[in-house]
Amino acid sequence: GGAVLLVSEDLEELITMSDRLAVMCKGEIMGILDSPSEVPVETIGLMMAGTPLEDLQKKEALSS
């Protein structure tokens, strides 16, 4: 297998071109999305701003 590292701020480009997506903020991985096309763009934006995916998942579970 192979891999390609694509660095971009264009979320639509990243979502359409990626099978998996690692979101980073300030050099730290905020989370890895196995199906980025199924994740709301707002969630990815929050991760880009520094909110770890784990925190977002906890918040979502509490609101359900």
Summary of the structure (lengths in Angstrom):
residues: 64
radius of gyration: 11.9
end to end distance: 38.4
largest distance: 39.2
contacts: 131
relative contact order: 0.16
helix: 45%
strand: 17%
